[in-house]
């Protein structure tokens, strides 16, 4: 499991997840642990992307209600 401080904005989490994944995949022959960390970073990015989509949808709804 990747233990990183949570970011307030999903955009920051996406950037952090990408950096972790790049680092984990950097070795020419990634170990099983490297691949697991990269996979967890991908999941973290996917979750942040979903959160970003949800936040944007809520903002659009709020704009439409005013």
N, CA and C of each residue as an Amber inpcrd file, in Angstrom:
protein
   198
   0.8450000  -1.1740000   0.0000000   0.0000000   0.0000000   0.0000000
   0.8880000   1.2350000   0.0000000   0.5100000   2.2170000  -0.7840000
   1.2460000   3.4720000  -0.8320000   0.7260000   4.3680000   0.2780000
   1.6130000   4.8240000   1.1300000   1.2320000   5.7260000   2.2080000
   1.8090000   7.1030000   1.9150000   0.9560000   7.9830000   1.4350000
   1.3440000   9.3490000   1.1270000   0.3310000  10.2740000   1.7820000
   0.7670000  11.4700000   2.1490000  -0.2200000  12.4050000   2.6870000
  -1.2730000  12.7170000   1.6330000  -2.5110000  12.8240000   2.0690000
  -3.5910000  13.1200000   1.1410000  -3.5010000  14.5660000   0.6850000
  -3.7980000  14.7640000  -0.5580000  -3.8210000  16.1080000  -1.1260000
  -5.2500000  16.6320000  -1.0380000  -5.3790000  17.9300000  -0.9520000
  -6.7040000  18.5380000  -0.8890000  -7.3800000  18.5480000  -2.2530000
  -6.6110000  18.6520000  -3.3070000  -7.1840000  18.7290000  -4.6450000
  -6.8690000  17.4560000  -5.4210000  -7.8570000  16.9190000  -6.1290000
  -7.6080000  15.7070000  -6.9030000  -6.5130000  15.9080000  -7.9520000
  -6.3780000  17.1340000  -8.4710000  -5.3260000  17.3930000  -9.4610000
  -3.9440000  17.1270000  -8.8660000  -3.7540000  17.5090000  -7.6140000
  -2.4730000  17.2770000  -6.9420000  -2.2400000  15.7850000  -6.7250000
  -3.2960000  15.0740000  -6.3950000  -3.1780000  13.6240000  -6.2020000
  -2.8070000  12.9510000  -7.5190000  -3.3990000  13.4070000  -8.6160000
  -3.0830000  12.8490000  -9.9350000  -1.6080000  13.0450000 -10.2490000
  -1.1000000  14.2470000 -10.0170000   0.3180000  14.5210000 -10.2820000
   1.2210000  13.6640000  -9.4030000   0.8580000  13.5240000  -8.1370000
   1.6600000  12.7230000  -7.2150000   1.6490000  11.2550000  -7.6360000
   0.4990000  10.7430000  -8.0300000   0.3860000   9.3430000  -8.4520000
   1.2310000   9.0810000  -9.6940000   1.2130000  10.0320000 -10.6220000
   2.0330000   9.8760000 -11.8290000   3.5150000   9.8320000 -11.4810000
   3.9330000  10.6840000 -10.5560000   5.3460000  10.7080000 -10.1520000
   5.7390000   9.3900000  -9.4920000   4.8760000   8.8660000  -8.6480000
   5.1510000   7.5840000  -7.9780000   5.2460000   6.4710000  -9.0150000
   4.3110000   6.4600000  -9.9540000   4.3140000   5.4160000 -10.9870000
   5.5710000   5.4960000 -11.8500000   5.9630000   6.7090000 -12.2450000
   7.1950000   6.8680000 -13.0400000   8.4050000   6.3480000 -12.2770000
   8.4670000   6.6740000 -10.9940000   9.5900000   6.2320000 -10.1740000
   9.5980000   4.7100000 -10.0390000   8.4370000   4.1360000  -9.8160000
   8.3550000   2.6850000  -9.6510000   8.7240000   1.9540000 -10.9380000
   8.4120000   2.5570000 -12.0680000   8.7060000   1.9240000 -13.3590000
  10.0780000   2.2930000 -13.9120000  10.8240000   3.1160000 -13.1910000
  12.1180000   3.6020000 -13.6820000  13.1650000   2.5050000 -13.8610000
  13.2400000   1.5360000 -12.9570000  14.2680000   0.5110000 -13.1700000
  14.0500000  -0.2150000 -14.4980000  15.1600000  -0.5980000 -15.1280000
  15.0640000  -1.3120000 -16.3950000  14.2860000  -2.6070000 -16.2790000
  14.3810000  -3.2470000 -15.1370000  13.6800000  -4.5010000 -14.8860000
  12.9790000  -4.3650000 -13.5300000  11.7700000  -3.7470000 -13.4940000
  11.0980000  -3.5050000 -12.2110000  10.8340000  -4.8030000 -11.4570000
  11.0360000  -4.7350000 -10.1540000  10.7600000  -5.8890000  -9.2910000
   9.2510000  -6.0410000  -9.1180000   8.8570000  -7.1110000  -8.4810000
   7.4400000  -7.3320000  -8.1930000   6.9000000  -6.1950000  -7.3220000
   7.7000000  -5.7500000  -6.3660000   7.2800000  -4.6430000  -5.5140000
   7.1210000  -3.3630000  -6.3320000   8.0630000  -3.0880000  -7.2360000
   7.9590000  -1.9160000  -8.1010000   6.6660000  -1.9580000  -8.9120000
   6.3560000  -3.1120000  -9.4700000   5.1360000  -3.2510000 -10.2660000
   3.8870000  -3.0710000  -9.4030000   3.9320000  -3.5820000  -8.1720000
   2.7890000  -3.4310000  -7.2640000   2.5830000  -1.9570000  -6.9090000
   3.6770000  -1.2600000  -6.6220000   3.5840000   0.1690000  -6.2990000
   3.0510000   0.9500000  -7.4980000   3.5260000   0.6310000  -8.6880000
   3.0360000   1.2980000  -9.8950000   1.5380000   1.0430000 -10.0820000
   1.1100000  -0.1700000  -9.8130000  -0.3040000  -0.5110000  -9.9320000
  -1.1410000   0.2740000  -8.9160000  -0.6530000   0.3840000  -7.6950000
  -1.3650000   1.1420000  -6.6710000  -1.4170000   2.6270000  -7.0370000
  -0.3480000   3.1300000  -7.6050000  -0.3330000   4.5300000  -8.0360000
  -1.3510000   4.7520000  -9.1570000  -1.4700000   3.7950000 -10.0520000
  -2.4700000   3.8940000 -11.1220000  -3.8820000   3.9240000 -10.5390000
  -4.1230000   3.0950000  -9.5360000  -5.4320000   3.0760000  -8.8780000
  -5.6900000   4.3960000  -8.1560000  -4.6580000   4.9320000  -7.5100000
  -4.7860000   6.2100000  -6.8210000  -5.1310000   7.3110000  -7.8290000
  -4.4890000   7.2900000  -8.9820000  -4.7770000   8.2760000 -10.0160000
  -6.2050000   8.1130000 -10.5390000  -6.6290000   6.8830000 -10.7610000
  -7.9850000   6.6370000 -11.2510000  -9.0260000   7.1510000 -10.2540000
  -8.7970000   6.9210000  -8.9770000  -9.7230000   7.4120000  -7.9540000
  -9.7690000   8.9350000  -7.9450000  -8.6140000   9.5650000  -8.0610000
  -8.5550000  11.0240000  -8.0820000  -9.2450000  11.5690000  -9.3290000
  -9.0710000  10.8930000 -10.4540000  -9.7460000  11.3310000 -11.6850000
 -11.2660000  11.2480000 -11.5210000 -11.7410000  10.1760000 -10.8990000
 -13.1810000  10.0270000 -10.6660000 -13.6810000  11.1230000  -9.7320000
 -12.9080000  11.4310000  -8.7090000 -13.2790000  12.5090000  -7.7910000
 -13.3430000  13.8490000  -8.5360000 -12.3890000  14.0800000  -9.4130000
 -12.3590000  15.3110000 -10.2000000 -13.5920000  15.4120000 -11.1000000
 -13.9640000  14.3180000 -11.7230000 -15.1660000  14.2890000 -12.5720000
 -16.3950000  14.6190000 -11.7350000 -16.4900000  14.0340000 -10.5500000
 -17.6230000  14.2790000  -9.6630000 -17.6690000  15.7430000  -9.2340000
 -16.5250000  16.2890000  -8.8530000 -16.4830000  17.6970000  -8.4380000
 -16.8920000  18.6240000  -9.5720000 -16.4300000  18.3320000 -10.7620000
 -16.8000000  19.1610000 -11.9200000 -18.2980000  19.0600000 -12.2110000
 -18.8620000  17.8830000 -12.0680000 -20.3020000  17.7110000 -12.3000000
 -21.1110000  18.4840000 -11.2750000 -20.6590000  18.4730000 -10.0340000
 -21.3560000  19.2200000  -8.9800000 -21.2890000  20.7180000  -9.2870000
 -20.1310000  21.1970000  -9.7210000 -20.0070000  22.6220000 -10.0530000
 -20.9160000  22.9990000 -11.1970000 -21.0210000  22.1480000 -12.2010000
 -21.9010000  22.4170000 -13.3400000 -23.3490000  22.4670000 -12.8680000
 -23.7260000  21.5310000 -11.9850000 -25.0820000  21.5280000 -11.4470000
 -25.3510000  22.7960000 -10.6640000 -24.3760000  23.2390000  -9.8560000
 -24.5350000  24.4530000  -9.0640000 -24.6960000  25.6740000  -9.9640000
 -23.9500000  25.7200000 -11.0490000 -24.0440000  26.8350000 -11.9740000
 -25.4180000  26.8560000 -12.6300000 -25.9190000  25.6920000 -12.9640000
 -27.2270000  25.5920000 -13.6110000 -28.3730000  25.9580000 -12.6870000
 -28.1840000  25.8310000 -11.3870000 -29.2390000  26.1140000 -10.4200000
 -29.3310000  27.5890000 -10.0610000 -28.3270000  28.3760000 -10.4140000
 -28.3590000  29.7850000 -10.0290000 -29.0780000  30.6350000 -11.0270000
